[in-house]
Amino acid sequence: MDSNELRSLIAKFHQKTITDLELARLKMFVGQQDAQEKLEDIDFPELPPAELPAHLYAGIRRRISRPVKQIWLAAAASVLLAGLVAGWLWHTPSVKPVVWAKVSAASGERKKVILPDSSVVYLNAGSTLSYPDTARLVHLKGEAFFEITQNAEQPFMVQTVHTTTRVLGTTFNIEAHEREGITRVTLVSGKVETGDSLHKMILLPGKMMVFENNTGRQFQQSAEGNATARIKGELVFNGVSLQEALARIGEAYNIKVILSKDMHKNYSITGHFEKESPEKILDALLAVYGFKWRKTADTYQVYQ
């Protein structure tokens, strides 16, 4: 989250105009270890200290070594950080702190995670899922398939580094590998709203949102393959680069797969590969381009 977005979200929080998606993104930011450090690096606009309760303002001034003209939103941000961790409301300090759980799937393994609301997440190899014990909110790094229980009064939120997906009750898949620079959300059933803090789109079954992390560009297209096959550990690629496809094969089978240095990395791969040996999957995937592979020691090398 950049400083402009953070400044905007904090202002909306205090003005009580923040949306559910924006609130979920702000909550996720507050849960990061470097949240306070990032807050202290931001120049906030001026607002009279009288807008804050006197006891909070006095405590904040002792903690923030900033010019007084910048004190309000910097102060509000600091209070926000403490308040959210304690329960999200200044006047309820006795609220039980939120406890976060973290589940990781190492290379070569997949994990089934049952959330507190009975929703089910199938976490792919090389991925991490974090979630609180009191809210329908998760943070995903990597890839996972979701089966979300219905609750019309409390939407379910999935946060990645760049996007937020809001659902009521549905099944969908999210790919959010930072190394690729692209986030994908594929809907199997139901309906979801997804996007970043500035732009949202509604997905219907069989559609996929593609979000370019660096530019913020997002678009919708038809999804190829059977997204539910991921539950069984099968590999489904929707326009991923050759390099990314090989990285996911490596994670799925806990092996090392590399491209020869003279090869182009960005060939587009679309396909569905059943749970076979890595050798058979490489044969099928590379045959389209006439590429080959060889194994030396513990490494599979792809070459022309």
Order of alpha helices (4+ residues) and beta strands (2+ residues): alpha-alpha-alpha-alpha-alpha-beta-beta-beta-beta-beta-beta-beta-beta-beta-beta-beta-beta-beta-beta-alpha-beta-beta-alpha-beta-beta
